[in-house]
Amino acid sequence: MKGPSDSLTTERLTVRRFTLDDLEMLVDLNSDPEVTRYTGGVKDRAASEKMLRERILDYYDKYPGLGCWVTIERATGETVGMHLLNHIHGEPDIQTGYILFKRFWGRGYATEMCVEVLRYGFVTLGLPQIVAITDLPNTPSQHVLLKSGLRRKGERKLAHPHYAASEAFAWFEVDAADWLAERARGA
Ligand SMILES: CC(C)(COP(=O)(O)OP(=O)(O)OC[C@H]1O[C@@H](n2cnc3c(N)ncnc32)[C@H](O)[C@@H]1OP(=O)(O)O)[C@@H](O)C(=O)NCCC(=O)NCCS
């Protein structure tokens, strides 16, 4: 099957799969209180390693084509952060998302790759719908989702223990047909 790194390249960015060698980068990303403010808080090394092994690397084998990818700035080769297309914990829904190192905020990078992740999900994988969740106060992320073509559909509570710290999430979704039609209209 065609993998995400074949499809997911934009004017300024590309993605690649994580490997075990990315542990230091993930520890770095997960140790910034501002970056992790709405992603469950700062994680120590052990938690980052668990995330890398279980949520990221094992997931590639279970769900080919889906997963979390390292986002790279093409001009410099620098790691911008990560984008993802994977299951919400404990749910059948496929979500998109992103976590960027702070120095790369404010350049349009989150949105630029999010749009390509959606295109990949709908066109290459043929997914019928893609959703997203954010903490209620995470307006920067909500802005990215709206710009990328998702629509706000109220709030959801999620039962999985991974989300135990949050009462409810802002819920976003878009169906393939609607997103593709809007893109064709030049949205
Ligand atoms: C959420 C997050 C990814 C948003 O990043 P971001 O850089 O603010 O998002 P964008 O890619 O939309 O870029 C934002 C701004 O870059 C600016 N920008 C600069 N150059 C640009 C360009 N060439 N093209 C587009 N926008 C550009 C724009 O002003 C844009 O803001 P605007 O749409 O209000 O005009 C970032 O805050 C983050 O990593 N947060 C921590 C992790 C997190 O919360 N993840 C989400 C969990 S649900």
The ligand as an SDF file (V2000), in Angstrom:
LIG
                    3D

 48 50  0  0  0  0  0  0  0  0999 V2000
   -2.2030   23.9530   17.7250 C   0  0  0  0  0  0  0  0  0  0  0  0
   -0.9380   24.3850   16.9920 C   0  0  0  0  0  0  0  0  0  0  0  0
   -0.4170   23.2390   16.1620 C   0  0  0  0  0  0  0  0  0  0  0  0
   -1.2990   25.5670   16.0990 C   0  0  0  0  0  0  0  0  0  0  0  0
   -0.1310   26.0070   15.4290 O   0  0  0  0  0  0  0  0  0  0  0  0
   -0.1380   27.3710   14.6010 P   0  0  0  0  0  0  0  0  0  0  0  0
    1.2190   27.6170   14.1300 O   0  0  0  0  0  0  0  0  0  0  0  0
   -0.8100   28.4080   15.4600 O   0  0  0  0  0  0  0  0  0  0  0  0
   -1.1550   27.0340   13.4100 O   0  0  0  0  0  0  0  0  0  0  0  0
   -1.1920   27.4760   11.8800 P   0  0  0  0  0  0  0  0  0  0  0  0
   -0.4830   26.4900   11.0560 O   0  0  0  0  0  0  0  0  0  0  0  0
   -2.6330   27.6460   11.5520 O   0  0  0  0  0  0  0  0  0  0  0  0
   -0.4740   28.8540   11.7890 O   0  0  0  0  0  0  0  0  0  0  0  0
   -0.9990   29.9640   12.4900 C   0  0  0  0  0  0  0  0  0  0  0  0
   -0.6540   31.2820   11.8820 C   0  0  0  0  0  0  0  0  0  0  0  0
    0.5350   31.2750   11.1290 O   0  0  0  0  0  0  0  0  0  0  0  0
    0.5260   32.5000   10.3290 C   0  0  0  0  0  0  0  0  0  0  0  0
    1.2610   32.2860    9.0880 N   0  0  0  0  0  0  0  0  0  0  0  0
    2.5040   32.7410    8.8560 C   0  0  0  0  0  0  0  0  0  0  0  0
    2.9090   32.3700    7.6410 N   0  0  0  0  0  0  0  0  0  0  0  0
    1.9020   31.6790    7.0680 C   0  0  0  0  0  0  0  0  0  0  0  0
    1.7410   31.0360    5.8190 C   0  0  0  0  0  0  0  0  0  0  0  0
    2.6930   31.0600    4.9020 N   0  0  0  0  0  0  0  0  0  0  0  0
    0.5680   30.4090    5.5720 N   0  0  0  0  0  0  0  0  0  0  0  0
   -0.4150   30.3810    6.4840 C   0  0  0  0  0  0  0  0  0  0  0  0
   -0.3150   30.9780    7.6990 N   0  0  0  0  0  0  0  0  0  0  0  0
    0.8460   31.6030    7.9950 C   0  0  0  0  0  0  0  0  0  0  0  0
   -0.9310   32.8530   10.1060 C   0  0  0  0  0  0  0  0  0  0  0  0
   -1.0990   34.1430   10.6290 O   0  0  0  0  0  0  0  0  0  0  0  0
   -1.6960   31.8120   10.9140 C   0  0  0  0  0  0  0  0  0  0  0  0
   -2.7170   32.3820   11.7170 O   0  0  0  0  0  0  0  0  0  0  0  0
   -4.1210   32.9380   11.1070 P   0  0  0  0  0  0  0  0  0  0  0  0
   -4.7960   31.7940   10.4260 O   0  0  0  0  0  0  0  0  0  0  0  0
   -4.8600   33.3870   12.3230 O   0  0  0  0  0  0  0  0  0  0  0  0
   -3.7900   34.0390   10.1560 O   0  0  0  0  0  0  0  0  0  0  0  0
    0.1660   24.7920   17.9730 C   0  0  0  0  0  0  0  0  0  0  0  0
   -0.3210   25.8370   18.7840 O   0  0  0  0  0  0  0  0  0  0  0  0
    0.6150   23.6330   18.8550 C   0  0  0  0  0  0  0  0  0  0  0  0
    1.4490   22.8300   18.4830 O   0  0  0  0  0  0  0  0  0  0  0  0
    0.0610   23.5880   20.0870 N   0  0  0  0  0  0  0  0  0  0  0  0
    0.4330   22.5670   21.0430 C   0  0  0  0  0  0  0  0  0  0  0  0
   -0.1150   21.1920   20.6900 C   0  0  0  0  0  0  0  0  0  0  0  0
   -1.6140   21.1700   20.5560 C   0  0  0  0  0  0  0  0  0  0  0  0
   -2.3340   21.7750   21.3340 O   0  0  0  0  0  0  0  0  0  0  0  0
   -2.0590   20.4150   19.5580 N   0  0  0  0  0  0  0  0  0  0  0  0
   -3.4570   20.2550   19.2860 C   0  0  0  0  0  0  0  0  0  0  0  0
   -4.0650   19.2800   20.1910 C   0  0  0  0  0  0  0  0  0  0  0  0
   -5.8090   19.1400   19.8930 S   0  0  0  0  0  0  0  0  0  0  0  0
  1  2  1  0
  2  3  1  0
  2  4  1  0
  2 36  1  0
  4  5  1  0
  5  6  1  0
  6  7  2  0
  6  8  1  0
  6  9  1  0
  9 10  1  0
 10 11  2  0
 10 12  1  0
 10 13  1  0
 13 14  1  0
 14 15  1  0
 15 16  1  0
 15 30  1  0
 16 17  1  0
 17 18  1  0
 17 28  1  0
 18 19  1  0
 18 27  1  0
 19 20  2  0
 20 21  1  0
 21 22  1  0
 21 27  2  0
 22 23  1  0
 22 24  2  0
 24 25  1  0
 25 26  2  0
 26 27  1  0
 28 29  1  0
 28 30  1  0
 30 31  1  0
 31 32  1  0
 32 33  2  0
 32 34  1  0
 32 35  1  0
 36 37  1  0
 36 38  1  0
 38 39  2  0
 38 40  1  0
 40 41  1  0
 41 42  1  0
 42 43  1  0
 43 44  2  0
 43 45  1  0
 45 46  1  0
 46 47  1  0
 47 48  1  0
M  END
$$$$
